[in-house]
Structures are given as C-alpha cells and as structure tokens.
Amino acid sequence: MNGKDVPDNALDAVRCLAYSGGRLTEENEEVCSEEVVVICLNDRPIISQVATPDQLKELGAGFVVSQGLVRKVDGVEVEGLTIKVRAPQRVEAVNSVIESCGGSMSDTFVSRVESSLQIEKDLIFTVIDHIVSGLWERTGGAHCSVLLSEGRLVAKSSDVGRHNTVDKVIGYAVLGGVDLSRCVLGCTGRQPLGMITKAANAGIPVVISKAATTTKGIDQAVKAGITLIGRVKKDSFRVYSHPHRVAGLRKEGTEGEG
C-alpha cells in the first residue's frame, strides 16, 4: 500500500452512536477489517493469525522469511484467506512457531545482520514522516510500516497488527528482489523481542520507530547487529544499539576526541 490509497477490503462500515459537544447522534463509522488468515509453507499449515485482508501474498512471503524458516521464496498463492507459500525450507527449521508480543516467532533463529549501510540523521525524521497511512487516518485503528532504500520509499503497508505490517513490507521486498541489507525499516509500533527478530532474520540493518522498545528488544538488536532507533519526535530520537550506522552522531563533550 503506497500513498493514501486504501483498498476496499481493508475497511468496513458500521453504525455507532457518537457523542460530541453535548450532542448524541447516530453516524456511519469506518473501521479496520480483520480476518483470520492461515499461512501454509509447502502445503503445511504453520500458523493462523488475525490480519487485515490486504497484501496477503506479501504477508505470507514476509512471515516465513522473518521467522527464519526460509531464506528465499519461490512463489505465493492466495486462496480465500489461505496463503500458500512455496520455498526451500531450512533443514534445521523448527516444526512450530510461538507467540510473542511482537507476533509469532520461531524460538530457534536469530540471524546476524551484516551490512555497511550508514544513514544521515535527517533520514530518521523522513522515515517517520512516511508512516502515516491512509488506513490509520480514516480509522485510527491501524499500524503502518515502511521500507526505504537509498532514501526512497520502496514499500508501505498497514494492518491491524503491527507485526503484520513488518511481514508485509519484508514480503514486498522478497518478492520484488529488493536488497534488504540496504534498507531502513520504519514502524509505528513498539519494538519488543519479536519485532527485532523479524528484522534480523530479514537482514534489515536499521529499525526506526515512533514508539518505545523493551529490554529484550534492545538485547536482540545488540546481538543481531541492528541499529535500533526509537521514540522519534519532531526533533529528537533515542539510539539503543549500534549507533555507528548514524552518521555524525557525537555525544556532548566528545568534540575532538579520538
């Protein structure tokens, strides 16, 4: 999903009572759609989860890569709410996935990110500018993730689940041949362990979020070689790991040192 366009299947209309300024009226309200989708890998169901029923091919491709179950995807087909991914499965892949607050994740795989990417500080704010989605503006109920490469927006996805938005942009890149080691991931949601694991298994070196992180999220970023940036506001941000990827960062009082 790029720009302000919102697919019809991402929205539903409901009637509600709206109270404002001392008045109660009955109004039409747009809300996010959600469905239970099933992701299959090589004809074997591996998970069912709630998602906005848009960009399902990307969701399936991104999920199996971000879980560390595969390194590449041969193809994806969608039949109703069933997503069928074909891919050479890693020999050592576990037979199940577990749930975390960042979404479903494998309990085995955490890849180490190898990338020479370095970004300018201004790009951090540019990424945040991109993560306002049309679905959120119309419903207030969606998360959004974006991928930027060389400062250019290459993918944008919205969903009721923040982890799904990450899978969708990763899937877009995987299916489109985008080099994820040169990408920056921007998210609206917080960054706990599961979210950072997804970025690590996809090989994304920089993760930027408007929201906070957690201790395990930071630990995972340190371990995986990811530059984790959070709590981004108009003129401020926090860098929790591997700050060398942000050009020109210098702590106060270190001018001229080393």
N, C-alpha and C positions, 0 to 999 in steps of 0.2 A: 504494500500500500504506500504509494508515494503522493506527496502533496496533501490536499484537503479532501480528496475523493474518499467516500465511504461506501463500500459495497452494500447492496440491499440486504444480503444475508447476515450482515454484522449488526443489524438493527431490528428491533421490534417496537411496535407502538402499543401503549397501554393507556387506560383511563385512570386518572387519580384525582384526589382532592388536593387542591393547592391553597395554602393559607399564606397570605401576604398583605401587609398593611391593614390588618384587621378584617380582611375580607376572605371568605372561603368560596372557591369556585371549582367547578369540575373541568379538567383540562386533559388534552392529549399529551402524553409524555413519551419521548424516545428513550429506550433503554437498550443496553447491550444484549445481543443474543448470546446464549450459551448452549452448547450441546455436549454430550458425552461422545468422544471420538475414540476409536480403537486403532492403535498403531501396530502393524504386523511387520516383522522382519523375516524375509524369506518364507512367507506363508505361516509364520508362527506368531500369534498374538503376544506382544510383550508388555503392553500397558493399555489401560483405558483411562482417560482423563477428561476433565471439563475444558472446553476451549471455545472461542469464538469461531464459528464455522467458515472461516475465510483463510485463504493461503494454506490449505491443508497439505498440498504437496510439499511446500516449504517446511511446514511443521514436522512432517514425518521425516524428511531428509535431515533437518537440523537436529531433531531429537536423537536419532541413532548415532550421529556424529558427536553431539555434545555429551552423550552418555559414555563415550569411549567404546561403543560396541562395534563401530566400523570406522575405517579411515576415509573411505570414498563410497559414493552411491552410484549404482548402475542405472537405477530408474525408480520412479514412484508412480503408482496409480491410485486413484481415489474412487471408491465405490460407495456412494452414500456417505456415511460417516466412518467408513473403514479406510484407513490409509495403508497401502501395501508397498513396502519398501523392498527393493532388491539390491543387495550389496554383499560383497565378500565379508563375512563376519570374522572378527578377530578370533583366532584359535583359542585364546585364553579368556574369551568373554564369559562373564558370569551368566547364569540362566535366569536371573531375575534382577529387577531394579527395586530400590527402596525409595520411600518418600522422605523428602526433607522440606524445610520451609521455603526453599528456593525451587521446589518442584522435584520431580523424580530424578534420582541419580544412581549411577552404579556405585557399589561400595568397593570397587576394585581399582578403577582407573583414575589417575590424575596425571595428565601429560605435562611435561615441562615445555614452556613456550620459548622458542629460540627465534629472536627477531632483532634486527638492528634498528628498528623504527625509532625515530625521535620526533616529538611534536613540539610546536610552539605553544606558549601559554594561551594565546588568543584562540587556538583551536578548541580548547576546553569549553569556552563560552559559546563558540559556534555550534558544537555538538549539542549543548543544552538547548540552544535556540531551535534545533531541529526536532526535538522530541515532544513537541505539542502536536497532537494528532487531531484530525477531523472527528474521529470517533469519540475522543475524550471531550472535545469542545461541545459536541451535540448531546452527550450523555453524562459526562462526569464520572463514568464508570469503567474506563479502560486504561491500561498501561500501554506504554509505547517503547520500542527500542529502535535504534538506527545503527547503520554501519557507514562509516566514512573511510574513504581511501584517497590519499593524496589531497585531503581537504575537501573531497567531493562526496556528496551523499550518494551511496550506491544501493541502499536498501532501507526500508522503513516499514514497520509492522505494528499493529495494535491488536490487543486481545484482553479478555477479562483477567487472564493470568499473566503476571509479569514474566514468569519463566517461559511461557509460550511465545512471547514476543521475541525473546532471545533465540529460541529454536527457529522461529520463522525467518529472522534475518540471516542466521547461520545457514539455514537451508537454502535461502535465495542465493547466497554466495557459493555454496557447494554445487548447486545445480547449474549455476551460471559461470563457474570457473574463476570466481574472484579469489585472489590470493589473500587469505585471512591473516597471514603473518604481517601484512602491510595495512591492516585495518584497525580502526578505533571503534569500540562498541560503546554506544550511549544508551542509558536506561533511565526510566522514570522511577523504578522501584529500588528498594534497599538491596544490598549485596551481601547476603549470607553465604555460607559454605557452598550450597548447591549452585548458586548463580555463578560464582567464581569458577567452580569445577567445569561448568558448561563452557565458559570462555577458554579455559585451559585446554580442554580436550579438542576444541576447535582451532587452537593455535593463535588466539587473539591476544596481542601483547598489551593493550591498553583498554581499561574499562573505566567509564566515566558515568557518574550517577548524580542526579539531584538529591537523592536520598542518602541515608546513612548506611553503614556496613555493620558487621559484627566481629567479635574477636576471631571466630573461626573463619570468617570470610577473609580477614586480613592475613591470618596464618596461611590460608590456602594460597592467597596471592603471592606472599613471600616465597612459599615453597615452589609454586608453579612458574615464577619469573614474570608475573603480571604486574604492571603499574596500575594500581587501584587509586582512583580519584573520586571523592565523594563530597556530599554536602555543598554542591556548587550553587552559588548565588550570583547576584549581578556582578560583584567584583571580588569574590572570594571563593576559595575551594580548599580541600584538605587532600594531601597526598599521603597514603598509608603504606605504600611499598614501592620499591624500585624507582625512586624519583629521577634517576639518571635519564629516563626517557623524555623528561620535560625539559626542553632547552631553556637555559638562562635562569634556572632556579638557584637561588643563593640565600642561605639563612642570613638574617640580620647580624652584622658584626663579623662576617667572614670575608668581607671585601679584601682582596689582595692575598688571601691565604692560599697556600699550596698550589 
